[in-house]
Amino acid sequence: MTESSSNPTRANAAPLTASYPELVGKVVVVTGAARGMGAVFVEELARRGVHAVGGDIDGDGMAALADKINSGAAEGAGRVLARRTDVTDPDDHDALLAAGLEEFGRVDHWVNNAGVFPQAGFTDIPPDQVTATYQVNVNGVVYGGQTAARHLRRHGGGAIVNMASVAGVRVRVTRAAYNSSKAAVRHLTSCMAVELGPDDIRVNAIAPGFVDTEMTRWVREDPAALDRALSTVPLRRVGAPVEVFGALQFLLSDSARYITGAVLPVDGGSQHV
């Protein structure tokens, strides 16, 4: 029995051993990378010899994370370049690309990870919440995807990965703005995959479920809420960010070279309950 199965409140954060040597030396842009899953993404990529360009609205937090990763890097590790990025501004995506090209001479893949997770009963959702949620969660994916696609089509293709959510197919009460924005990301991923496929650009999405991040901490601290949440997860435990990274690493790799338009759930089976 694993530690996580004996204690379902604890995610299985054991290191992943999958290796994709073709990714070594590649450059991946990750938005929303200062904390949460985005921070895990850039750290795990760097650990595997992949360079990461991390963008986040919290420029100081992004810079601090990059310094921490780079200062403690082992020989052969990739480096992390930090930039303040507002994903609701198309020009900031272009600047993120330019920074990666200037620093590393190439950009191979793009991860649209930035997102917000607002809460309000449906009739109480204020207009600014709707606007902000769609600007970050949907428009940010469009603008990042456009910048990535324009570059990748000129350089032989590559992979774009969008962050969707199990909430895009299952209702979470008081999360209507978030749920609907992630449903939009799922369909947007399909649209992008169809249009960009002829340019050898693969576009896929990851749909995390109940994962151990700041956004879900309140659930884990409330025994009743935790019991309700785990009752909808067939694996009966919390997911770990590194397990979401495992899906990302696969989708960026050559092992997924004939996969596009897919939405890969990393949810312990919860979308089926």
C-alpha positions in Angstrom: 0.0 0.0 0.0 1.4 3.4 -0.9 1.5 6.3 1.5 -1.1 8.1 -0.5 -3.6 5.2 -0.5 -3.2 4.8 3.3 -3.7 8.6 3.7 -6.0 9.9 1.0 -5.5 13.5 2.2 -1.9 13.3 1.0 -1.0 13.4 -2.7 1.4 10.9 -4.2 4.3 13.3 -4.9 6.8 10.5 -5.5 9.3 11.4 -8.3 8.4 10.4 -11.9 11.0 8.3 -13.7 9.8 8.6 -17.3 12.5 9.9 -19.6 12.2 11.7 -22.9 15.7 12.5 -24.0 14.5 14.3 -27.1 13.3 17.1 -24.9 16.7 17.9 -23.5 17.9 21.3 -24.7 14.4 22.3 -25.9 12.8 25.5 -24.8 9.3 25.7 -23.4 7.3 28.8 -22.6 5.0 28.4 -19.5 2.5 31.1 -18.4 1.2 31.4 -14.9 4.5 29.8 -13.7 5.3 31.7 -10.5 3.3 29.3 -8.3 1.1 26.2 -8.2 1.3 23.8 -11.1 3.1 26.3 -13.3 6.0 26.5 -10.8 6.1 22.7 -10.7 6.2 22.6 -14.5 9.2 24.9 -14.9 11.1 23.2 -12.1 10.5 19.7 -13.4 11.4 20.7 -17.0 14.6 22.3 -15.8 15.5 19.3 -13.8 15.3 17.3 -17.0 17.5 19.5 -19.0 14.7 21.5 -20.6 15.0 25.3 -20.6 11.8 27.2 -19.5 10.6 30.7 -20.1 8.3 31.4 -17.2 5.8 34.3 -17.4 3.5 35.4 -14.6 1.6 38.6 -13.6 3.6 38.4 -10.4 7.0 39.3 -11.8 8.8 39.4 -8.5 7.5 35.9 -7.6 8.5 34.6 -11.0 12.0 36.0 -10.7 12.4 34.6 -7.2 11.4 31.1 -8.4 13.7 31.3 -11.4 16.6 32.3 -9.1 15.9 29.5 -6.7 15.8 26.9 -9.5 18.8 28.2 -11.3 21.0 28.6 -8.2 20.3 25.0 -7.1 20.5 23.4 -10.5 22.5 20.3 -11.0 24.9 19.8 -13.9 23.0 19.4 -17.2 19.8 21.0 -15.9 17.9 23.5 -18.0 17.6 27.2 -17.0 14.5 29.2 -16.2 14.1 32.7 -17.6 11.6 34.8 -15.7 9.4 37.6 -17.2 6.4 39.5 -15.9 3.5 38.6 -18.2 -0.1 39.7 -18.3 -1.7 37.0 -20.4 -4.7 39.3 -21.2 -2.3 41.5 -23.2 -1.4 40.0 -26.6 1.8 42.1 -26.7 3.0 40.5 -23.5 2.9 37.0 -25.2 5.0 38.4 -28.1 7.5 39.8 -25.5 7.7 36.5 -23.8 8.5 34.8 -27.1 11.1 37.4 -27.9 12.8 37.0 -24.5 13.0 33.2 -25.0 14.5 33.7 -28.5 17.0 36.3 -27.3 18.1 34.1 -24.3 18.1 30.6 -25.8 17.9 31.2 -29.6 14.8 29.0 -29.9 11.3 28.3 -28.6 10.0 24.8 -29.3 6.8 24.4 -27.2 4.2 26.6 -25.4 2.1 25.9 -22.3 -1.0 28.1 -21.7 -1.2 27.5 -17.9 -2.2 30.9 -16.4 -5.7 30.8 -14.9 -8.0 32.2 -12.2 -10.4 30.3 -10.0 -13.2 32.7 -8.8 -16.2 31.7 -6.7 -19.8 33.1 -6.5 -23.3 31.8 -6.6 -24.7 32.2 -10.1 -27.0 35.1 -9.5 -24.3 36.8 -7.5 -21.5 36.7 -10.1 -20.4 40.3 -10.6 -19.7 41.5 -14.1 -16.0 42.1 -13.4 -15.7 38.4 -12.3 -17.1 37.3 -15.7 -14.8 39.6 -17.6 -11.7 38.8 -15.6 -12.2 35.0 -15.7 -12.7 34.9 -19.5 -9.9 37.4 -20.1 -7.4 35.2 -18.3 -8.7 31.7 -18.8 -9.9 32.0 -22.4 -8.4 35.1 -24.0 -5.1 34.3 -22.5 -5.1 30.9 -24.2 -6.1 32.5 -27.5 -3.4 35.1 -27.4 -0.7 32.7 -26.2 -1.8 30.2 -28.8 -1.6 32.8 -31.6 1.9 33.9 -30.6 3.1 30.3 -30.4 1.5 29.3 -33.6 2.9 32.2 -35.7 6.4 31.3 -34.4 6.1 27.5 -34.6 4.7 27.4 -38.2 7.8 29.2 -39.3 10.1 26.8 -37.5 8.8 23.3 -38.4 6.0 22.9 -35.9 5.9 22.1 -32.2 3.4 21.5 -29.4 1.0 23.7 -27.6 -0.6 22.5 -24.4 -3.6 24.3 -22.8 -4.7 23.8 -19.2 -8.4 22.8 -19.1 -10.1 21.2 -16.1 -12.4 18.4 -15.1 -14.7 21.4 -14.3 -15.1 21.8 -18.0 -17.3 18.7 -18.1 -18.6 18.5 -14.5 -20.5 21.2 -12.6 -18.8 22.7 -9.6 -21.4 24.7 -7.6 -20.6 28.4 -7.2 -18.0 28.2 -10.0 -20.1 28.9 -13.1 -17.7 31.5 -14.5 -14.7 29.1 -14.0 -16.5 26.0 -15.2 -17.7 27.6 -18.4 -14.3 29.2 -19.1 -12.7 25.7 -18.9 -15.4 24.2 -21.2 -14.4 26.9 -23.7 -10.7 25.9 -23.4 -11.6 22.4 -24.3 -13.4 23.4 -27.4 -10.8 26.0 -28.3 -8.2 23.2 -28.1 -10.1 21.3 -30.7 -10.4 24.4 -32.9 -6.7 25.1 -32.7 -5.7 21.5 -33.4 -7.8 21.4 -36.6 -6.5 24.7 -37.9 -2.9 24.3 -36.9 -2.4 20.6 -37.7 -1.3 21.3 -41.3 1.6 23.3 -39.9 2.7 20.3 -37.9 1.6 22.1 -34.7 0.0 19.7 -32.2 -2.5 21.2 -29.7 -3.7 19.3 -26.7 -5.1 20.0 -23.3 -4.8 18.6 -19.8 -7.8 18.5 -17.5 -6.7 18.2 -13.9 -9.1 17.2 -11.2 -8.7 17.4 -7.4 -5.0 18.3 -7.2 -2.9 19.4 -4.2 -2.5 23.1 -4.9 -3.4 26.4 -3.1 -6.7 26.4 -4.8 -7.8 23.2 -3.2 -6.2 23.6 0.2 -9.5 24.8 1.8 -11.1 21.4 0.8 -8.3 19.4 2.4 -8.6 21.5 5.6 -12.4 20.7 5.9 -13.0 17.0 6.7 -16.6 17.1 5.5 -15.6 18.8 2.2 -12.7 16.4 1.8 -15.0 13.4 2.2 -17.4 14.8 -0.4 -14.6 15.5 -2.8 -12.9 12.1 -2.5 -16.3 10.4 -2.9 -16.2 11.6 -6.5 -12.7 10.3 -7.2 -12.5 6.6 -8.0 -8.8 6.5 -6.9 -9.9 7.9 -3.5 -7.0 10.3 -3.1 -5.8 13.8 -3.9 -3.6 14.2 -7.0 -0.2 15.8 -7.0 1.1 18.5 -9.3 3.9 16.3 -10.4 1.3 13.8 -11.7 -0.1 16.6 -13.9 3.4 17.3 -15.0 3.7 13.7 -16.1 0.9 14.3 -18.6 2.5 17.5 -19.8 5.9 15.9 -20.3 4.3 13.2 -22.4 2.3 15.6 -24.5 5.4 17.7 -25.3 7.4 14.6 -26.2 7.8 12.7 -29.5 5.8 9.9 -27.9 2.7 12.0 -28.5 3.7 13.0 -32.0 0.5 11.7 -33.5 -1.8 13.1 -30.8 -3.6 16.4 -31.3 -6.9 17.8 -30.2 -7.0 15.5 -27.2 -8.0 16.5 -23.7 -6.1 14.3 -21.2 -7.8 14.0 -17.8 -5.6 13.8 -14.8 -8.4 13.4 -12.3 -8.3 10.0 -10.6 -11.3 9.1 -12.8 -13.6 11.8 -11.4 -15.0 12.9 -14.7 -16.8 9.5 -14.9 -18.6 9.7 -11.6 
